[in-house]
Amino acid sequence: MNSMNSIYENLNSKFNILSVDYPDDMQMAIDLEEKDIHTVLAYLKSDGYTQLSILTCVDWLKEGVLQLVYVIFNWDSGIHILVRTKLDRDKPLFRTVMEIYPGAEFYERDVHEFFGVEFEGNERSYKHLFLELWDAEPPMRKDFDTQAYSDKKYAPREYKSKFISEKGGEK
C-alpha cells in the first residue's frame, strides 16, 4: 500500500482528484471531473501506464449519471489504476480518448452500444459491434425493461408447464 499511497500523492499534487480508494493491493481507483480525464490519462500513459485494459460504464440510475471507468495497467509495476468520471445520464457525451489509447475505439463502441454514451471524435462509435438490428434504448441501462422489450419484439410462445427431469429430460 505504501507505493500506492505515493502514486496517489504524486497524482493528487498535480491534479484535482475528487476521491480515491484501493479495491486491491495492486489497484487504485480515482474519481475525476469529466474535464480532467484526458489530461490525467495522458500523464499516466507517459508514466508507464501504457495499456488500456478496458473501458466500461456503470449506470447509477438514482443519481442520474453514467460512470465511465478506464482501467489502465503498468506492465513494470503490475499496478492497475481505475480512472473514473460521471456523465449526465440524459445526455451522455464524452470526447474520445483514442488519441491517447488508440485501442479505445472498440471499447467506446461497446459502451455506446450498450449504454448510449456518445464519444465525440470516434466516428466509428456508431457502428454496431454486437446489436446490429437493435431498435430500442441501450440494453445495459438499469431502466431497460427486458420483459417489455421481449413482449414487443417477439411473438408469444406456448411452453409446457411441466418438464421431465428424472432421466435428463428423456421420456
C-alpha positions as CSV (number, residue, x, y, z in Angstrom):
1,M,0.0,0.0,0.0
2,N,3.0,2.3,0.5
3,S,3.8,2.5,-3.2
4,M,0.1,3.0,-3.9
5,N,0.0,5.9,-1.5
6,S,3.0,7.5,-3.1
7,I,1.3,7.2,-6.6
8,Y,-1.8,8.8,-5.2
9,E,0.2,11.6,-3.5
10,N,2.0,12.3,-6.8
11,L,-1.2,12.4,-8.8
12,N,-3.0,14.5,-6.2
13,S,-0.2,17.1,-6.2
14,K,-0.7,17.5,-10.0
15,F,-4.4,17.0,-10.5
16,N,-7.8,17.6,-8.8
17,I,-8.6,14.1,-7.6
18,L,-12.2,14.0,-6.1
19,S,-11.8,10.7,-4.3
20,V,-9.6,7.6,-4.1
21,D,-10.0,4.1,-3.0
22,Y,-8.0,0.9,-3.1
23,P,-10.0,-2.1,-4.3
24,D,-7.0,-4.4,-4.0
25,D,-3.3,-4.3,-3.1
26,M,-2.3,-3.6,-6.7
27,Q,-5.3,-1.4,-7.7
28,M,-6.2,2.2,-7.1
29,A,-9.4,3.9,-8.2
30,I,-9.5,7.7,-8.6
31,D,-12.5,9.8,-9.4
32,L,-12.1,12.9,-11.5
33,E,-14.1,15.7,-13.0
34,E,-15.0,15.0,-16.6
35,K,-12.7,17.8,-17.9
36,D,-9.6,16.3,-16.3
37,I,-9.8,12.7,-17.7
38,H,-7.8,13.3,-20.9
39,T,-5.0,15.2,-19.1
40,V,-4.7,12.5,-16.4
41,L,-4.8,9.6,-18.8
42,A,-2.1,11.3,-21.0
43,Y,0.1,11.8,-17.9
44,L,-0.4,8.2,-16.7
45,K,0.4,6.8,-20.1
46,S,3.7,8.8,-20.2
47,D,4.3,7.5,-16.7
48,G,4.2,3.8,-17.8
49,Y,0.5,3.0,-17.8
50,T,0.6,2.1,-21.4
51,Q,-2.2,-0.4,-21.5
52,L,-5.9,0.5,-21.6
53,S,-7.2,-2.9,-20.3
54,I,-10.8,-1.9,-20.6
55,L,-13.3,0.9,-20.6
56,T,-16.6,0.1,-19.1
57,C,-19.7,2.0,-17.8
58,V,-21.8,1.9,-14.7
59,D,-25.4,3.2,-14.7
60,W,-26.2,5.0,-11.4
61,L,-29.9,5.3,-12.2
62,K,-30.9,7.0,-8.9
63,E,-28.1,9.6,-9.2
64,G,-29.0,10.3,-12.9
65,V,-25.4,9.6,-14.1
66,L,-23.4,7.1,-16.1
67,Q,-19.9,6.5,-14.8
68,L,-17.1,5.8,-17.3
69,V,-14.3,3.6,-15.8
70,Y,-11.0,3.4,-17.6
71,V,-8.8,0.6,-16.3
72,I,-5.2,1.2,-17.2
73,F,-2.2,-1.0,-16.4
74,N,1.6,-0.6,-15.9
75,W,3.5,-3.7,-17.0
76,D,6.6,-2.7,-15.0
77,S,4.9,-2.3,-11.6
78,G,1.9,-4.6,-12.2
79,I,-0.4,-1.8,-10.9
80,H,-3.9,-1.1,-12.3
81,I,-5.4,2.3,-11.9
82,L,-9.2,2.8,-12.4
83,V,-9.8,6.3,-13.7
84,R,-13.5,7.2,-13.2
85,T,-15.8,10.1,-14.1
86,K,-19.5,10.7,-14.2
87,L,-21.6,11.9,-17.1
88,D,-25.2,13.3,-17.3
89,R,-27.3,10.2,-17.9
90,D,-29.8,12.1,-20.0
91,K,-27.2,13.4,-22.5
92,P,-24.1,11.3,-22.1
93,L,-21.4,12.9,-24.3
94,F,-17.7,12.5,-23.9
95,R,-14.6,13.1,-26.1
96,T,-12.8,10.0,-27.3
97,V,-9.5,9.0,-25.7
98,M,-8.3,7.4,-28.9
99,E,-5.5,9.9,-29.3
100,I,-4.1,8.6,-26.0
101,Y,-5.1,5.0,-26.2
102,P,-5.9,4.0,-29.9
103,G,-7.4,0.7,-28.7
104,A,-10.2,2.7,-27.0
105,E,-12.1,2.7,-30.3
106,F,-13.7,-0.7,-29.7
107,Y,-14.3,-0.1,-26.0
108,E,-16.0,3.2,-26.9
109,R,-18.1,1.4,-29.5
110,D,-19.2,-1.2,-26.9
111,V,-20.1,1.5,-24.3
112,H,-22.0,3.5,-26.9
113,E,-23.9,0.4,-28.0
114,F,-24.8,-0.9,-24.5
115,F,-25.2,2.4,-22.5
116,G,-25.8,5.1,-25.1
117,V,-22.7,7.2,-24.4
118,E,-21.7,9.2,-27.5
119,F,-17.9,9.6,-28.0
120,E,-17.1,12.8,-29.8
121,G,-14.3,12.2,-32.3
122,N,-14.8,8.4,-32.6
123,E,-16.7,8.3,-35.9
124,R,-16.9,4.5,-35.7
125,S,-18.6,4.5,-32.3
126,Y,-22.0,4.4,-34.0
127,K,-21.1,1.3,-36.0
128,H,-22.6,-1.6,-34.0
129,L,-20.3,-4.4,-32.7
130,F,-23.0,-6.8,-31.4
131,L,-26.5,-5.4,-31.7
132,E,-26.8,-4.9,-35.5
133,L,-30.6,-4.7,-35.7
134,W,-31.2,-3.2,-32.3
135,D,-34.1,-0.8,-32.3
136,A,-34.6,0.1,-28.6
137,E,-32.9,2.0,-25.8
138,P,-29.4,0.7,-24.8
139,P,-29.9,-2.7,-23.1
140,M,-27.5,-2.3,-20.2
141,R,-29.2,0.7,-18.7
142,K,-30.9,-0.1,-15.5
143,D,-34.3,1.2,-16.6
144,F,-34.3,-1.1,-19.7
145,D,-37.3,-3.4,-19.3
146,T,-36.3,-6.8,-20.8
147,Q,-39.8,-8.2,-20.4
148,A,-41.5,-5.3,-22.2
149,Y,-38.9,-5.4,-25.0
150,S,-39.4,-9.2,-25.5
151,D,-43.2,-8.8,-25.4
152,K,-43.0,-6.1,-28.1
153,K,-40.4,-7.8,-30.3
154,Y,-41.3,-11.4,-30.2
155,A,-44.5,-13.4,-30.7
156,P,-45.8,-15.2,-27.6
157,R,-44.9,-18.9,-27.3
158,E,-46.6,-21.7,-25.5
159,Y,-44.3,-23.7,-23.2
160,K,-45.1,-26.9,-21.4
161,S,-45.7,-26.2,-17.8
162,K,-44.1,-29.4,-16.7
163,F,-40.7,-30.8,-17.8
164,I,-39.5,-34.3,-17.1
165,S,-36.2,-34.1,-15.4
166,E,-35.7,-37.5,-13.7
167,K,-33.8,-39.0,-16.6
168,G,-32.2,-36.0,-18.1
169,G,-35.3,-35.0,-20.0
170,E,-35.8,-38.3,-21.6
171,K,-39.3,-40.0,-21.7
